Structures are given as structure tokens and as C-alpha cells.
Amino acid sequence: MISYEVYKILHIMTLLTLLFSVGLSLNNVEISSKRSFRIIYGVVSFLVFVGGMGLIARIGIKHGEAFPAWIMVKIVAWIVLNLLIVLILKTKNQKTKYFCAVTIAVVVFIAVMSAITKML
């Protein structure tokens, strides 16, 4: 059985890797257009989700129970984050890329605050 700490490390490290890839794709168009980069991005994004779901299981939420609002906020943030990253990878317009990057920063801030405060 995997511990809470392992899931937390997996979740945080893969999220940091995902955000690092956003910065990399903003600065280097050639890297973001490569198939291997997109595959790695997809795997890392999936691992962020796996780490998050593992954390949910470790805090005691049972299968079939309704998620608290703060978890729903984090799931929506993960979906929005992935959509914005795909938009960054697809668009050629630098202004759109930077707008998406700022929006990603806001979404990540909201997700982190909802996890820390658990108020939503």
C-alpha cells in the first residue's frame, strides 16, 4: 500500500514538471512541436491526476462518496490547466500563449489555495 506522503510527493513533483514544461514550450517552439514532448506531457499530466486521486483515497474519502467542493475545484483546475496547455502547444500567437500562461498561474493558485484551506 502506497502511503500518503508518496502520493503527495508524486502529485507535487509531477505538477511542477508539468508547469516547467509550460515554460519550456513558451520559450522553445521547436521542443513543443515534437511528438516525444507531447507524449511525456500526457504521461506527466496523467500522473498528476493519479497522485491527486491517491491523496483523496488516503484522506479517507471512500469510493462512491461525493467529493467535497475543494476537490471539485481541483479537478476542474486540472481540466482547465490541461486545456490551456494544449492551447499553448497549438497556437502560434505569442500574446495568446502568454495570456494562457498567466491564466494557468491563476488556476494553479486557486487550486493550491482550495487544497490548503479546504474552504470551498
ABEGO torsion letter per residue (X at the ends): XBBAAAAAAAAAAAAAAAAAAAAAAAABAAAAABAAAAAAAAAAAAAAAAAAAAAAAAAGBBBGBBBBAAAAAAAAAAAAAAAAAAAAAABABAAAAAAAAAAAAAAAAAAAAAAAAGAX
